Structure formats: C-alpha cells, structure tokens
Amino acid sequence: MSNSNSITQFLLLAFTDTRELQLSHFWLFLGIYLAALLGNGLIITTIAWDQHLHTPMYFFLLKLSLIDLGYISTTLPKSMVNSLWDTYTGCSAQVFLFVFFFSAEYCLLIIMAYDRYVAICKPLHYRTLLGSRACVHMAAAAWGTGFFNSVLHTTNTFSIPLCQSNSLDQFFCEIPQILKLSCPGTYLREVWIVVVSVLACSGCFVFLVLSYVQIFRAVLRIPSEQGRHKAFSTCLPHLAVVSLFLITSIFAYLKPSSISSSSLDLVVAVLYSVVPPSVNSLIYSMRNQELKDAAWKLISGFILKQQTV
C-alpha cells in the first residue's frame, strides 16, 4: 500500500486454517481466561474481606490482581472471537490498554520488591516508609507511569506510515508486529522509544536484583529456620514472576529479525502477555499460608451460608 495513513483496521490472522484447531485455540484460551478470572478474583475478594490482610504487601497484591484482570482481558477475549470469526479489529485501543497494563504491572512488581526489602531489611521502619499514604502514592505512580507509556507508544506507533498489508501474524495487536508493516526507514522512531523503555526497565531490574541481594543476605542471618522459610516464601515467587515477565518481554521487543518466526513470536507473546496474569495468583497463593487460610475461610463461610439458606 502506498498510502499507509488509510490503514485504520488490522486483521489478526488465525493460528491455523483448520477449523478443529481453531476451536481448540478458542477452548484453550477460554480455559486460561476463566482460570485467571477465578484466581485473581479470589485474591481480590479475600484481601478485601479479611481485615488481617489489610497490610502494604496485600494492598499491592490486590492492585496487582486488578491489573492482571485488565491485562489478560485486553488480549484473550478478542483473540477468542477472532478464532471463531475472521473479524477486523481496531488496534489502537488494544495497544493503548495493553501498554498501560503492561507498564503498570511492571512498576507495581518493582514496588512490591521494595516492600519486601523494607519488611525484611528495615522492619523497624516498615510502618514509617510504607504507611497508607505512601502505598497509595506508589500505586498511583504505577498507574500514572502506565498511562504515560501507553499514550507515548500508541501515539507514536500509529503515526508511523505503513506500506505493507493490514494483516498481523499474532493473536493481538503487538507493537513489533505493527512495525513490521511500516514503510522502510520509518519505524526507527518507535524502535528508539522501545529501546529507551527497555533500558529503563533494565535499570529497574538492576535495582530489584540489588534489593534481593540485600534481602537474601538478611534472610540467611535469621536464626530460626521457620523465619527463613517464611521470608523465602514471600520473596522467591515474586522474583520468579518478575524474571519471567521481564526476560520474555525484552526478548519479544528486541530479538533480532533473523531469528523471528511466526511460531517463536507466538510462544514469546504468550509467555509475557498470557502466562503472568494467569499464574500470578497461583504463584503468590501457593507459598503464602496466610492468604491460603483466609481464602479457605472465605470459601467455607460462603458454602455454609448457602447450605443454611
């Protein structure tokens, strides 16, 4: 296409032309989506219901679950619809929401690392450094950063001239896939913004690693084995989530074009856009006995209430 500005709609290509595999794609994504809704919804309800969980750590975990719900709802429902019907989709709204939730989630994960650092390394100053006002301000900063990044990337991406077709070989409107359709030499502006964003994320990751070095040094000095186990149970899941989230997303946006392929792009996109919001609730609840006990009390109370009705 010579005049790219006329492209306002994009076609998300199906994974396969086989109808049975398209239905399998639909049911797989539907199962993942329902599991994410159930897991994150249970965490939100449990933390809001149990007064004992109204602490900074669980405050940020509740916000993370809210972001995860928005994050996965931005991509999977539309992809499920596209697996059943070949539909055109307006990409700008999806890119805006995806970058918003993606950036807000990463910022919140870094804030949660700071929360663990203060709780373990500076326990006497925990209430001072992480009071209710400070927690609200940090959460607002995460949302604000997400909004700023989403405006920046969405505006810049859709101002780049496109000279290729309007078909995206991905299950959602991903910026690298849109840039593949750009006219030669016009995509560098967005590439530089992506590089700067990745460098900023890497800087935050260095801060996270240094924080965890201090955390692990402090944990290893705890004389009680039970105390060390409790500290590790709240830190290791968080570190695993951040590592998966950051490594896969950086690879998706900075991988060389020479190793790019449809199957690899799909796997990487699933790893950073679908897996984190789906498994965050499971990872954080599996090794958190306090949260598991509160969730079980909530479920048991609901069942007993239904039986007495």
C-alpha positions as CSV (number, residue, x, y, z in Angstrom):
1,M,0.0,0.0,0.0
2,S,1.4,3.4,-0.9
3,N,-0.7,5.5,1.3
4,S,-0.4,3.9,4.8
5,N,-2.5,6.6,6.6
6,S,-5.6,4.9,5.3
7,I,-5.0,1.8,7.3
8,T,-7.1,2.1,10.4
9,Q,-8.2,-1.5,10.8
10,F,-6.0,-4.6,11.1
11,L,-6.8,-8.3,10.6
12,L,-5.4,-10.7,13.2
13,L,-4.5,-13.8,11.3
14,A,-5.8,-17.1,12.6
15,F,-3.3,-19.6,14.1
16,T,-4.4,-22.2,11.5
17,D,-6.9,-22.7,8.7
18,T,-8.1,-26.0,10.2
19,R,-11.5,-25.5,11.9
20,E,-10.8,-28.1,14.6
21,L,-7.6,-26.4,15.6
22,Q,-9.3,-23.0,15.7
23,L,-11.9,-24.4,18.1
24,S,-9.1,-25.9,20.2
25,H,-7.5,-22.4,20.3
26,F,-10.8,-21.0,21.5
27,W,-11.3,-23.5,24.3
28,L,-7.7,-23.3,25.4
29,F,-7.8,-19.6,25.7
30,L,-11.2,-19.7,27.3
31,G,-10.0,-22.1,30.0
32,I,-6.9,-19.9,30.7
33,Y,-9.1,-16.8,30.8
34,L,-11.6,-18.3,33.2
35,A,-8.8,-19.6,35.4
36,A,-7.2,-16.1,35.5
37,L,-10.6,-14.5,36.4
38,L,-11.2,-17.0,39.1
39,G,-7.7,-16.8,40.7
40,N,-7.4,-13.1,40.6
41,G,-11.0,-12.6,41.6
42,L,-10.5,-14.8,44.6
43,I,-7.4,-12.9,45.7
44,I,-9.2,-9.6,45.4
45,T,-12.2,-10.8,47.3
46,T,-10.1,-12.5,50.0
47,I,-7.9,-9.4,50.7
48,A,-10.8,-7.0,50.7
49,W,-12.8,-9.3,53.0
50,D,-10.1,-10.2,55.6
51,Q,-9.1,-7.4,57.9
52,H,-5.9,-9.2,58.8
53,L,-4.7,-8.8,55.2
54,H,-5.0,-5.1,55.1
55,T,-1.3,-4.6,55.1
56,P,1.0,-3.0,52.5
57,M,2.1,-6.3,51.0
58,Y,-1.5,-7.4,50.4
59,F,-2.6,-3.9,49.3
60,F,-0.1,-4.2,46.4
61,L,-1.1,-7.8,45.7
62,L,-4.7,-6.7,45.4
63,K,-3.7,-4.0,42.9
64,L,-1.6,-6.5,41.0
65,S,-4.6,-8.8,40.7
66,L,-6.7,-5.9,39.4
67,I,-4.1,-5.1,36.8
68,D,-3.8,-8.7,35.8
69,L,-7.5,-8.9,35.2
70,G,-7.3,-5.9,32.9
71,Y,-4.1,-7.1,31.3
72,I,-5.4,-10.5,30.2
73,S,-8.9,-9.1,29.3
74,T,-7.2,-6.8,26.8
75,T,-5.9,-9.7,24.7
76,L,-7.7,-13.1,25.2
77,P,-11.4,-12.2,24.6
78,K,-10.6,-10.6,21.3
79,S,-8.4,-13.5,20.3
80,M,-11.2,-16.0,21.1
81,V,-13.6,-14.1,19.0
82,N,-11.1,-14.0,16.1
83,S,-10.6,-17.8,16.4
84,L,-14.3,-18.3,15.6
85,W,-14.9,-15.4,13.1
86,D,-12.4,-13.6,10.8
87,T,-13.0,-10.1,12.1
88,Y,-11.2,-6.9,11.7
89,T,-10.1,-5.1,14.9
90,G,-9.3,-1.6,15.8
91,C,-5.7,-1.9,17.1
92,S,-5.2,1.5,18.7
93,A,-7.4,0.9,21.7
94,Q,-5.9,-2.6,22.3
95,V,-2.3,-1.3,22.0
96,F,-3.2,1.6,24.4
97,L,-4.7,-0.7,27.0
98,F,-2.0,-3.4,26.6
99,V,0.9,-1.0,27.1
100,F,-1.0,0.7,30.0
101,F,-1.5,-2.6,31.9
102,F,1.9,-3.9,30.9
103,S,3.8,-0.8,32.2
104,A,1.6,-0.6,35.4
105,E,2.2,-4.2,36.2
106,Y,6.0,-3.9,35.9
107,C,6.1,-0.8,38.0
108,L,4.0,-2.5,40.7
109,L,6.2,-5.6,40.7
110,I,9.2,-3.3,41.4
111,I,7.3,-1.6,44.2
112,M,6.4,-5.0,45.7
113,A,10.2,-5.8,45.7
114,Y,10.8,-2.6,47.6
115,D,8.0,-3.6,50.0
116,R,9.8,-6.9,50.7
117,Y,13.2,-5.1,51.1
118,V,11.8,-2.8,53.7
119,A,9.9,-5.5,55.5
120,I,13.0,-7.8,55.8
121,C,15.9,-5.4,55.9
122,K,14.4,-2.4,57.7
123,P,11.5,-3.9,59.8
124,L,11.6,-1.2,62.4
125,H,10.9,1.5,59.7
126,Y,8.3,-0.5,57.9
127,R,5.2,1.4,59.0
128,T,7.1,4.7,58.5
129,L,8.3,4.1,55.0
130,L,5.2,2.2,53.9
131,G,2.3,3.9,55.5
132,S,-1.1,4.1,53.9
133,R,-0.4,7.4,52.2
134,A,2.9,6.2,50.8
135,C,1.3,3.0,49.5
136,V,-1.5,5.0,47.7
137,H,1.1,7.3,46.2
138,M,3.2,4.4,44.9
139,A,0.2,2.6,43.4
140,A,-0.9,5.9,41.8
141,A,2.6,6.3,40.4
142,A,2.5,2.8,38.8
143,W,-0.9,3.6,37.2
144,G,0.4,7.1,36.1
145,T,3.5,5.6,34.5
146,G,1.4,3.1,32.7
147,F,-0.8,5.8,31.3
148,F,2.1,7.9,30.2
149,N,3.8,5.0,28.4
150,S,0.6,3.9,26.7
151,V,0.0,7.4,25.3
152,L,3.6,7.7,24.2
153,H,3.7,4.3,22.4
154,T,0.2,4.4,21.0
155,T,0.6,7.9,19.5
156,N,4.0,7.1,18.1
157,T,3.2,3.7,16.7
158,F,0.1,4.8,14.8
159,S,1.7,7.9,13.4
160,I,4.3,5.8,11.5
161,P,3.4,5.3,7.8
162,L,2.5,1.7,6.9
163,C,3.3,0.3,3.5
164,Q,2.6,-3.4,3.9
165,S,-0.7,-5.2,4.2
166,N,-3.0,-4.8,7.2
167,S,-2.6,-8.4,8.4
168,L,-0.9,-9.1,11.7
169,D,0.5,-12.5,12.3
170,Q,-0.2,-12.5,16.0
171,F,-3.2,-13.1,18.3
172,F,-3.3,-9.5,19.5
173,C,-2.1,-6.1,18.2
174,E,1.5,-6.3,19.2
175,I,3.7,-3.3,18.5
176,P,6.6,-5.3,17.0
177,Q,4.1,-6.9,14.5
178,I,2.7,-3.5,13.6
179,L,6.2,-2.1,13.0
180,K,6.8,-4.9,10.5
181,L,4.2,-3.3,8.3
182,S,5.9,0.1,8.4
183,C,7.5,1.7,5.4
184,P,11.3,1.3,5.1
185,G,13.2,3.6,7.4
186,T,10.1,5.0,9.2
187,Y,10.0,2.6,12.1
188,L,13.2,3.8,13.8
189,R,11.4,6.4,15.8
190,E,9.3,3.8,17.6
191,V,12.3,1.5,17.9
192,W,14.3,4.2,19.8
193,I,11.4,4.6,22.2
194,V,11.2,0.9,22.7
195,V,15.0,0.8,23.3
196,V,14.7,3.6,25.9
197,S,11.8,1.9,27.6
198,V,13.8,-1.4,27.7
199,L,16.8,0.4,29.2
200,A,14.6,2.0,31.8
201,C,13.1,-1.5,32.6
202,S,16.6,-2.9,32.8
203,G,17.6,-0.2,35.3
204,C,14.6,-1.0,37.5
205,F,15.6,-4.7,37.2
206,V,19.1,-3.9,38.5
207,F,17.5,-2.1,41.4
208,L,15.4,-5.2,42.0
209,V,18.4,-7.5,41.9
210,L,20.3,-5.4,44.3
211,S,17.3,-5.3,46.6
212,Y,17.1,-9.1,46.6
213,V,20.8,-9.4,47.3
214,Q,20.3,-7.5,50.5
215,I,17.1,-9.4,51.2
216,F,18.8,-12.8,50.9
217,R,21.7,-11.7,53.0
218,A,19.3,-10.6,55.7
219,V,17.2,-13.8,55.4
220,L,20.3,-16.0,55.8
221,R,21.1,-14.3,59.0
222,I,17.7,-15.2,60.5
223,P,18.4,-17.8,63.2
224,S,15.0,-19.5,63.0
225,E,14.5,-22.0,60.2
226,Q,10.8,-21.2,60.2
227,G,11.6,-17.5,59.9
228,R,13.8,-18.1,56.9
229,H,11.2,-20.3,55.3
230,K,8.5,-17.6,55.7
231,A,10.8,-14.9,54.3
232,F,11.7,-17.0,51.3
233,S,8.1,-18.0,50.7
234,T,7.2,-14.3,50.1
235,C,10.3,-13.4,48.1
236,L,11.0,-16.3,45.7
237,P,7.6,-16.3,44.0
238,H,7.8,-12.5,43.4
239,L,11.3,-12.9,41.9
240,A,10.2,-15.7,39.6
241,V,7.2,-13.6,38.3
242,V,9.4,-10.5,37.7
243,S,12.1,-12.5,35.9
244,L,9.7,-14.3,33.6
245,F,7.8,-11.1,32.9
246,L,10.8,-9.0,32.1
247,I,13.0,-11.5,30.2
248,T,10.2,-12.6,27.8
249,S,9.0,-9.1,27.1
250,I,12.5,-7.8,26.4
251,F,13.1,-10.7,24.1
252,A,9.9,-10.0,22.3
253,Y,10.7,-6.4,21.6
254,L,14.5,-6.7,21.0
255,K,15.0,-10.1,19.4
256,P,16.9,-9.9,16.0
257,S,14.7,-10.2,12.9
258,S,17.0,-13.0,11.7
259,I,15.6,-15.4,14.4
260,S,12.0,-14.2,14.1
261,S,9.3,-16.6,13.1
262,S,5.6,-16.9,13.5
263,S,5.8,-19.8,16.0
264,L,8.5,-18.2,18.0
265,D,6.7,-14.8,18.1
266,L,3.6,-16.6,19.2
267,V,5.3,-18.5,22.1
268,V,7.1,-15.4,23.3
269,A,3.9,-13.3,23.2
270,V,2.0,-15.9,25.2
271,L,4.8,-16.1,27.8
272,Y,4.7,-12.3,28.6
273,S,1.1,-11.4,27.8
274,V,-0.9,-14.5,29.0
275,V,1.2,-16.5,31.4
276,P,2.0,-13.8,34.0
277,P,-1.6,-12.6,34.7
278,S,-2.8,-16.3,34.6
279,V,-0.3,-17.7,37.1
280,N,0.5,-14.7,39.4
281,S,-2.5,-15.6,41.6
282,L,-1.3,-19.3,41.8
283,I,2.3,-18.4,42.5
284,Y,1.5,-15.9,45.2
285,S,-1.0,-18.1,46.9
286,M,0.8,-21.5,46.8
287,R,3.5,-20.4,49.3
288,N,1.5,-17.9,51.3
289,Q,-0.1,-19.8,54.1
290,E,-1.8,-16.7,55.5
291,L,-3.5,-15.9,52.2
292,K,-4.5,-19.6,51.7
293,D,-6.1,-19.7,55.2
294,A,-8.0,-16.5,54.6
295,A,-9.2,-17.8,51.2
296,W,-10.3,-21.1,52.7
297,K,-12.2,-19.3,55.4
298,L,-14.0,-17.2,52.8
299,I,-14.9,-20.2,50.7
300,S,-16.0,-22.3,53.7
301,G,-18.1,-19.4,55.0
302,F,-19.8,-19.0,51.6
303,I,-20.5,-22.7,51.4
304,L,-22.0,-22.8,54.9
305,K,-24.1,-19.8,54.2
306,Q,-25.5,-21.4,51.0
307,Q,-26.3,-24.6,52.9
308,T,-28.3,-22.7,55.5
309,V,-30.3,-20.8,53.0
